[in-house]
């Protein structure tokens, strides 16, 4: 009789209340969905790319127009990603670490590319910098071409990709708080030293995660780039646009050969994203454990008296909880 309450208290309840057949059914549906809409199209891309042989595959990639599209895609990503990296670091640090007027507006503007269609954003650049746009006549007088040229492609890519880095860093910095930066400031560190030795090491995996997503979107962007590029073959066509041109010409094998490079990029991005997610989740778990005691060293530094003994610091959280 006396052992029954102990058995009840130590008994663990299964958090999954569904029957086994329900769990297997849901798992099967999810796997079938992934196979139909992810695995099968991915296999079809490589199957079609190699349908005429490995020789034709490499010939399609070595075509001058294909090489030009690959080169332009890499140049665009090499310009857009570092600029978005700098903006994302500055914006996330300002939003997560400081309070200022217009903070909510800045956060809303960062999310703007998520709510605006890429085609609309490309059209906005045409209305601004096109020949009949607001700044078009002035640009023509100074022999500056933005639309239907590389600058327009870079601007459109920057617009559609700049939220990725900031949106990954803002919640991470907010979860970590500013206790470590405040302790570094008390120890006499400058702003650059705090960022380089405290903030940046704590956000490195979140930063990598945002850069990976930003780079993948920059290389695969179609809508905005299609509007501002002009589809000048061999000059303003990126890889997605070149795939469209080849497909419209019924050159399916060559189109899928170039598309396979984007598919390989997606697979590499997925692997790096998985690695960054694991490290990022570990940092977030650590950030939730540290803040309760992170302020103790700074408080001890501010009280150099020998009467400020360690037991008093240890009891402080208990007294706060009891009050």
Secondary structure, 3 states (H helix, E strand, C coil): CHHHHHHHHHCCCCCCCCCHHHHHHHHHHHHHHHHHHHHHHHHHHHHHHCCCCHHHHHHHHHCHHHHHHHHHHHHHHHHHHHHHHHHHHHHHHHHHHCCCCCHHHHHHHHCHHHHCCHHHHHHHHHHHHCCCCCCHHHHHHCCCCCCCCHHHHHHHHHHHHCHHHHHHHHHHHHHHCCHHHHHHHHCCCCHHHHHHHHHHHHCHHHHHHHHHHHHHHHHHCCHHHHHHHCCCCCCCCCHHHHHHHHHHCCCHHHHHHHHHHHHHHHHHHHHHHHHHHHHHHHHHHHHHHHHHHHCHHHHHHHCCCCCCCHHHHHHHHHHHHHC
